[in-house]
């Protein structure tokens, strides 16, 4: 729900921004009409809606020795450096 108030008078607009009472009155007005309804949903049985994942042996190569990120010695430093790089941009 969204309510927009357009004011063409700059003096009145400035005065309304300053007055916290106006903002509180608008909130009370909106809350009077808008009462959120609680979410209602039906619980389902996980056993009924789950299924077994079947893997097919279509891969020709053996990937059992593949270990991603095994070259990283200090995981905390690695994550710290990644975050620092991301925040620079």
C-alpha positions as CSV (number, residue, x, y, z in Angstrom):
1,X,0.0,0.0,0.0
2,X,1.4,3.4,-1.0
3,X,0.1,6.9,-0.3
4,X,1.6,9.8,-2.1
5,X,1.1,13.4,-1.1
6,X,1.9,16.1,-3.6
7,X,2.3,19.7,-2.3
8,X,2.7,22.5,-4.8
9,X,3.5,25.2,-2.2
10,X,7.2,25.1,-1.2
11,X,6.6,26.9,2.1
12,X,4.0,24.5,3.2
13,X,6.1,21.6,2.0
14,X,9.0,22.7,4.1
15,X,6.8,23.2,7.1
16,X,5.3,19.8,6.8
17,X,8.8,18.2,6.6
18,X,9.7,19.9,9.8
19,X,6.6,19.0,11.7
20,X,6.9,15.5,13.2
21,X,3.3,15.8,14.4
22,X,2.1,15.7,10.8
23,X,4.1,12.6,10.0
24,X,2.7,10.8,13.1
25,X,-0.8,11.9,12.2
26,X,-0.4,10.5,8.7
27,X,0.9,7.2,10.2
28,X,-2.0,6.9,12.6
29,X,-4.4,7.7,9.7
30,X,-3.0,4.9,7.5
31,X,-2.7,2.5,10.4
32,X,-6.4,3.1,11.2
33,X,-7.5,1.7,7.7
34,X,-4.7,-0.8,7.1
35,X,-4.7,-3.8,9.3
36,X,-2.3,-6.5,8.1
37,X,-3.8,-10.0,7.9
38,X,-1.8,-12.9,9.3
39,X,-0.3,-15.2,6.7
40,X,-2.2,-18.3,6.2
41,X,-0.7,-21.3,4.6
42,X,-1.3,-25.0,4.6
43,X,1.5,-27.2,6.0
44,X,2.4,-30.1,3.8
45,X,4.0,-33.4,4.6
46,X,7.6,-33.4,3.4
47,X,7.6,-37.1,2.8
48,X,4.8,-36.8,0.4
49,X,6.4,-34.0,-1.7
50,X,10.0,-35.1,-1.6
51,X,11.7,-37.3,-4.1
52,X,15.0,-39.1,-4.3
53,X,17.7,-37.6,-6.5
54,X,19.1,-40.1,-8.9
55,X,22.5,-39.7,-10.3
56,X,23.4,-41.2,-13.7
57,X,26.9,-42.4,-14.4
58,X,27.2,-40.5,-17.7
59,X,30.5,-38.9,-16.8
60,X,33.5,-40.5,-18.4
61,X,36.1,-39.0,-16.1
62,X,36.7,-39.7,-12.5
63,X,36.2,-36.6,-10.4
64,X,36.7,-38.1,-7.0
65,X,40.1,-36.4,-6.6
66,X,38.8,-32.9,-7.4
67,X,38.9,-30.7,-4.3
68,X,37.8,-27.1,-5.0
69,X,39.7,-24.4,-3.1
70,X,42.3,-26.9,-1.9
71,X,45.0,-24.4,-2.7
72,X,43.8,-22.0,0.0
73,X,45.7,-22.4,3.3
74,X,44.0,-19.7,5.4
75,X,40.3,-19.5,4.6
76,X,39.7,-16.5,6.9
77,X,42.4,-14.5,5.1
78,X,41.0,-15.6,1.7
79,X,37.5,-14.4,2.5
80,X,38.8,-11.2,4.1
81,X,40.7,-10.4,0.9
82,X,37.7,-11.2,-1.3
83,X,35.5,-8.9,0.7
84,X,38.1,-6.1,0.5
85,X,38.4,-6.5,-3.2
86,X,34.6,-6.4,-3.6
87,X,34.2,-3.3,-1.5
88,X,36.9,-1.4,-3.4
89,X,34.7,-1.3,-6.5
